[in-house]
Amino acid sequence: MPCEGTYFQVVSYASISDENDVAFCHRLVKTHGVAAIPISSFYANGKDMKLIRFCFAKDTKTLEEAAKRLCAV
């Protein structure tokens, strides 16, 4: 999703998993060591749109390691 002036990037994972966003984020942390925020947590009704949010206000080394780990998903 395009963004301007933020430290966050929202991405769709719909093409790689049928899991709900909360389950997908839990698996990312447990299996790959990368944290993301499920977008459904921002909605009162918890609507799952297969979108998650990454914070990229990190140093270059951390971002490169996260990218490497995400390639294994």
KEBA-30880 format. One record per residue: residue number from 1; residue in three letters; x negated, y negated, z of N, C-alpha, C in turn. Coordinates in pm, whole numbers, plus 50000, padded with zeros to 5 digits. Each point is the difference from the previous one (the first is absolute). Layout:
BEGIN
<node num="NUM" residuo="ALA" n_X="X" n_Y="Y" n_Z="Z" ca_X="X" ca_Y="Y" ca_Z="Z" c_X="X" c_Y="Y" c_Z="Z"/>
...
This chain:
BEGIN
<node num="1" residuo="MET" n_X="49915" n_Y="50117" n_Z="50000" ca_X="50085" ca_Y="49883" ca_Z="50000" c_X="49910" c_Y="49876" c_Z="50000"/>
<node num="2" residuo="PRO" n_X="50023" n_Y="49904" n_Z="49913" ca_X="49919" ca_Y="49879" ca_Z="49997" c_X="50013" c_Y="49921" c_Z="50131"/>
<node num="3" residuo="CYS" n_X="49890" n_Y="49937" n_Z="50040" ca_X="50004" ca_Y="49917" ca_Z="50121" c_X="49901" c_Y="49885" c_Z="49986"/>
<node num="4" residuo="GLU" n_X="50029" n_Y="49891" n_Z="50070" ca_X="49912" ca_Y="49884" ca_Z="50002" c_X="49987" c_Y="49951" c_Z="50143"/>
<node num="5" residuo="GLY" n_X="49880" n_Y="49964" n_Z="50040" ca_X="49978" ca_Y="49939" ca_Z="50130" c_X="50032" c_Y="50088" c_Z="50119"/>
<node num="6" residuo="THR" n_X="49957" n_Y="50124" n_Z="49997" ca_X="50030" ca_Y="50092" ca_Z="50108" c_X="49882" c_Y="50092" c_Z="50025"/>
<node num="7" residuo="TYR" n_X="50003" n_Y="50068" n_Z="50113" ca_X="49899" ca_Y="50101" ca_Z="50032" c_X="50059" c_Y="50140" c_Z="49989"/>
<node num="8" residuo="PHE" n_X="50116" n_Y="50010" n_Z="49937" ca_X="50069" ca_Y="50127" ca_Z="49990" c_X="50031" c_Y="50032" c_Z="49854"/>
<node num="9" residuo="GLN" n_X="50003" n_Y="50128" n_Z="49970" ca_X="50039" ca_Y="50047" ca_Z="49868" c_X="50107" c_Y="50107" c_Z="50017"/>
<node num="10" residuo="VAL" n_X="50113" n_Y="49982" n_Z="49935" ca_X="50108" ca_Y="50098" ca_Z="50003" c_X="49986" c_Y="50089" c_Z="49877"/>
<node num="11" residuo="VAL" n_X="50005" n_Y="50131" n_Z="50023" ca_X="49985" ca_Y="50095" ca_Z="49891" c_X="50110" c_Y="50105" c_Z="50006"/>
<node num="12" residuo="SER" n_X="50033" n_Y="50052" n_Z="49885" ca_X="50096" ca_Y="50111" ca_Z="49990" c_X="49922" c_Y="50131" c_Z="49996"/>
<node num="13" residuo="TYR" n_X="50048" n_Y="50098" n_Z="50074" ca_X="49940" ca_Y="50133" ca_Z="49997" c_X="50098" c_Y="50101" c_Z="49940"/>
<node num="14" residuo="ALA" n_X="50107" n_Y="49951" n_Z="49941" ca_X="50108" ca_Y="50085" ca_Z="49950" c_X="49954" c_Y="50105" c_Z="49899"/>
<node num="15" residuo="SER" n_X="49897" n_Y="49970" n_Z="49925" ca_X="49955" ca_Y="50094" ca_Z="49897" c_X="49911" c_Y="50112" c_Z="50055"/>
<node num="16" residuo="ILE" n_X="49963" n_Y="49991" n_Z="50130" ca_X="49912" ca_Y="50104" ca_Z="50055" c_X="50060" c_Y="50076" c_Z="50118"/>
<node num="17" residuo="SER" n_X="50116" n_Y="49955" n_Z="50051" ca_X="50059" ca_Y="50069" ca_Z="50115" c_X="50150" c_Y="49973" c_Z="50009"/>
<node num="18" residuo="ASP" n_X="50073" n_Y="50100" n_Z="50049" ca_X="50143" ca_Y="49985" ca_Z="50027" c_X="50027" c_Y="49969" c_Z="50146"/>
<node num="19" residuo="GLU" n_X="49895" n_Y="49994" n_Z="50082" ca_X="50015" ca_Y="49973" ca_Z="50143" c_X="50061" c_Y="49861" c_Z="50023"/>
<node num="20" residuo="ASN" n_X="50068" n_Y="49983" n_Z="50113" ca_X="50043" ca_Y="49864" ca_Z="50034" c_X="49876" c_Y="49920" c_Z="50038"/>
<node num="21" residuo="ASP" n_X="50013" n_Y="49869" n_Z="50004" ca_X="49882" ca_Y="49915" ca_Z="50020" c_X="49934" c_Y="50020" c_Z="50136"/>
<node num="22" residuo="VAL" n_X="50079" n_Y="50027" n_Z="50103" ca_X="49942" ca_Y="50022" ca_Z="50134" c_X="49917" c_Y="50128" c_Z="50000"/>
<node num="23" residuo="ALA" n_X="50055" n_Y="50107" n_Z="49945" ca_X="49927" ca_Y="50128" ca_Z="49994" c_X="49875" c_Y="49986" c_Z="49915"/>
<node num="24" residuo="PHE" n_X="50010" n_Y="49929" n_Z="49889" ca_X="49884" ca_Y="49981" ca_Z="49912" c_X="49890" c_Y="49924" c_Z="50072"/>
<node num="25" residuo="CYS" n_X="50036" n_Y="49895" n_Z="50072" ca_X="49900" ca_Y="49922" ca_Z="50075" c_X="49935" c_Y="50084" c_Z="50109"/>
<node num="26" residuo="HIS" n_X="50079" n_Y="50081" n_Z="50068" ca_X="49943" ca_Y="50089" ca_Z="50103" c_X="49900" c_Y="50097" c_Z="49938"/>
<node num="27" residuo="ARG" n_X="50035" n_Y="50055" n_Z="49885" ca_X="49910" ca_Y="50094" ca_Z="49933" c_X="49872" c_Y="49931" c_Z="49953"/>
<node num="28" residuo="LEU" n_X="50012" n_Y="49877" n_Z="49951" ca_X="49880" ca_Y="49926" ca_Z="49958" c_X="49901" c_Y="49986" c_Z="50116"/>
<node num="29" residuo="VAL" n_X="50052" n_Y="49967" n_Z="50117" ca_X="49912" ca_Y="49983" ca_Z="50116" c_X="49942" c_Y="50134" c_Z="50044"/>
<node num="30" residuo="LYS" n_X="50085" n_Y="50100" n_Z="50016" ca_X="49955" ca_Y="50129" ca_Z="50052" c_X="49908" c_Y="50074" c_Z="49904"/>
<node num="31" residuo="THR" n_X="50032" n_Y="49997" n_Z="49872" ca_X="49925" ca_Y="50079" ca_Z="49903" c_X="49884" c_Y="49924" c_Z="49937"/>
<node num="32" residuo="HIS" n_X="50017" n_Y="49870" n_Z="49980" ca_X="49901" ca_Y="49923" ca_Z="49926" c_X="49935" c_Y="49887" c_Z="50080"/>
<node num="33" residuo="GLY" n_X="50050" n_Y="49972" n_Z="50118" ca_X="49939" ca_Y="49897" ca_Z="50083" c_X="50021" c_Y="49858" c_Z="49949"/>
<node num="34" residuo="VAL" n_X="50108" n_Y="49979" n_Z="49926" ca_X="50032" ca_Y="49867" ca_Z="49946" c_X="50138" c_Y="49959" c_Z="50052"/>
<node num="35" residuo="ALA" n_X="50008" n_Y="49883" n_Z="50058" ca_X="50126" ca_Y="49952" ca_Z="50056" c_X="50075" c_Y="49911" c_Z="49901"/>
<node num="36" residuo="ALA" n_X="50132" n_Y="50018" n_Z="49999" ca_X="50089" ca_Y="49916" ca_Z="49920" c_X="50127" c_Y="49980" c_Z="50082"/>
<node num="37" residuo="ILE" n_X="50077" n_Y="49900" n_Z="49962" ca_X="50123" ca_Y="49967" ca_Z="50072" c_X="50118" c_Y="50034" c_Z="49909"/>
<node num="38" residuo="PRO" n_X="50095" n_Y="50080" n_Z="50048" ca_X="50118" ca_Y="50030" ca_Z="49918" c_X="50089" c_Y="49876" c_Z="49988"/>
<node num="39" residuo="ILE" n_X="50038" n_Y="49966" n_Z="49880" ca_X="50082" ca_Y="49881" ca_Z="49977" c_X="50137" c_Y="50014" c_Z="50066"/>
<node num="40" residuo="SER" n_X="50050" n_Y="50122" n_Z="50016" ca_X="50131" ca_Y="50018" ca_Z="50063" c_X="50003" c_Y="49942" c_Z="50142"/>
<node num="41" residuo="SER" n_X="49884" n_Y="49989" n_Z="50064" ca_X="49997" ca_Y="49946" ca_Z="50136" c_X="50036" c_Y="49850" c_Z="50004"/>
<node num="42" residuo="PHE" n_X="50002" n_Y="49935" n_Z="49886" ca_X="50037" ca_Y="49858" ca_Z="49992" c_X="50149" c_Y="49979" c_Z="49975"/>
<node num="43" residuo="TYR" n_X="50075" n_Y="50109" n_Z="49981" ca_X="50142" ca_Y="49991" ca_Z="49972" c_X="50081" c_Y="50055" c_Z="50117"/>
<node num="44" residuo="ALA" n_X="50104" n_Y="49930" n_Z="50039" ca_X="50084" ca_Y="50042" ca_Z="50113" c_X="50061" c_Y="50138" c_Z="49975"/>
<node num="45" residuo="ASN" n_X="50033" n_Y="50029" n_Z="49875" ca_X="50061" ca_Y="50130" ca_Z="49969" c_X="49897" c_Y="50108" c_Z="49969"/>
<node num="46" residuo="GLY" n_X="49871" n_Y="49966" n_Z="50001" ca_X="49893" ca_Y="50097" ca_Z="49974" c_X="49997" c_Y="50053" c_Z="49859"/>
<node num="47" residuo="LYS" n_X="50050" n_Y="49924" n_Z="49905" ca_X="50007" ca_Y="50043" ca_Z="49861" c_X="49862" c_Y="50040" c_Z="49947"/>
<node num="48" residuo="ASP" n_X="49990" n_Y="50121" n_Z="49948" ca_X="49875" ca_Y="50051" ca_Z="49945" c_X="49997" c_Y="49976" c_Z="49850"/>
<node num="49" residuo="MET" n_X="49904" n_Y="49919" n_Z="49954" ca_X="49987" ca_Y="49970" ca_Z="49858" c_X="49871" c_Y="50057" c_Z="49942"/>
<node num="50" residuo="LYS" n_X="49936" n_Y="50091" n_Z="50076" ca_X="49873" ca_Y="50061" ca_Z="49957" c_X="49891" c_Y="49894" c_Z="49982"/>
<node num="51" residuo="LEU" n_X="50002" n_Y="49900" n_Z="50089" ca_X="49899" ca_Y="49893" ca_Z="49998" c_X="49928" c_Y="49997" c_Z="50134"/>
<node num="52" residuo="ILE" n_X="49869" n_Y="49978" n_Z="49993" ca_X="49919" ca_Y="49985" ca_Z="50121" c_X="49912" c_Y="49876" c_Z="49986"/>
<node num="53" residuo="ARG" n_X="49952" n_Y="49952" n_Z="50113" ca_X="49921" ca_Y="49876" ca_Z="50000" c_X="49862" c_Y="50028" c_Z="50058"/>
<node num="54" residuo="PHE" n_X="49897" n_Y="49958" n_Z="49927" ca_X="49863" ca_Y="50008" ca_Z="50048" c_X="49950" c_Y="49861" c_Z="50034"/>
<node num="55" residuo="CYS" n_X="49922" n_Y="49990" n_Z="50105" ca_X="49932" ca_Y="49875" ca_Z="50033" c_X="49860" c_Y="50009" c_Z="49940"/>
<node num="56" residuo="PHE" n_X="49962" n_Y="49900" n_Z="49922" ca_X="49866" ca_Y="50002" ca_Z="49942" c_X="49911" c_Y="49889" c_Z="50056"/>
<node num="57" residuo="ALA" n_X="50034" n_Y="49950" n_Z="50119" ca_X="49913" ca_Y="49904" ca_Z="50070" c_X="49893" c_Y="50080" c_Z="50076"/>
<node num="58" residuo="LYS" n_X="49917" n_Y="50068" n_Z="49923" ca_X="49897" ca_Y="50089" ca_Z="50053" c_X="49868" c_Y="49968" c_Z="49930"/>
<node num="59" residuo="ASP" n_X="49890" n_Y="50050" n_Z="50057" ca_X="49873" ca_Y="49980" ca_Z="49932" c_X="49991" c_Y="50094" c_Z="49879"/>
<node num="60" residuo="THR" n_X="49909" n_Y="49969" n_Z="49912" ca_X="49988" ca_Y="50074" ca_Z="49874" c_X="49975" c_Y="50149" c_Z="50023"/>
<node num="61" residuo="LYS" n_X="49915" n_Y="50033" n_Z="50095" ca_X="49969" ca_Y="50141" ca_Z="50027" c_X="50126" c_Y="50077" c_Z="50040"/>
<node num="62" residuo="THR" n_X="50082" n_Y="49942" n_Z="50085" ca_X="50125" ca_Y="50064" ca_Z="50043" c_X="50095" c_Y="50019" c_Z="49883"/>
<node num="63" residuo="LEU" n_X="50014" n_Y="49898" n_Z="49916" ca_X="50088" ca_Y="50010" ca_Z="49884" c_X="49953" c_Y="50106" c_Z="49901"/>
<node num="64" residuo="GLU" n_X="49870" n_Y="50006" n_Z="49978" ca_X="49946" ca_Y="50100" ca_Z="49908" c_X="50023" c_Y="50142" c_Z="50054"/>
<node num="65" residuo="GLU" n_X="49982" n_Y="50018" n_Z="50129" ca_X="50023" ca_Y="50132" ca_Z="50060" c_X="50148" c_Y="50037" c_Z="49993"/>
<node num="66" residuo="ALA" n_X="50088" n_Y="49904" n_Z="50026" ca_X="50144" ca_Y="50027" ca_Z="49990" c_X="50038" c_Y="50037" c_Z="49858"/>
<node num="67" residuo="ALA" n_X="49947" n_Y="49930" n_Z="49902" ca_X="50029" ca_Y="50030" ca_Z="49859" c_X="49954" c_Y="50142" c_Z="49966"/>
<node num="68" residuo="LYS" n_X="49884" n_Y="50037" n_Z="50046" ca_X="49947" ca_Y="50136" ca_Z="49977" c_X="50094" c_Y="50105" c_Z="50060"/>
<node num="69" residuo="ARG" n_X="50045" n_Y="49975" n_Z="50122" ca_X="50090" ca_Y="50095" ca_Z="50066" c_X="50136" c_Y="50007" c_Z="49931"/>
<node num="70" residuo="LEU" n_X="50050" n_Y="49885" n_Z="49954" ca_X="50130" ca_Y="49998" ca_Z="49932" c_X="49997" c_Y="50074" c_Z="49867"/>
<node num="71" residuo="CYS" n_X="49885" n_Y="50006" n_Z="49938" ca_X="49989" ca_Y="50074" ca_Z="49874" c_X="50025" c_Y="50148" c_Z="50019"/>
<node num="72" residuo="ALA" n_X="49987" n_Y="50048" n_Z="50124" ca_X="50022" ca_Y="50142" ca_Z="50031" c_X="50147" c_Y="50032" c_Z="50029"/>
<node num="73" residuo="VAL" n_X="50084" n_Y="49899" n_Z="50003" ca_X="50142" ca_Y="50023" ca_Z="50032" c_X="50070" c_Y="50062" c_Z="49880"/>
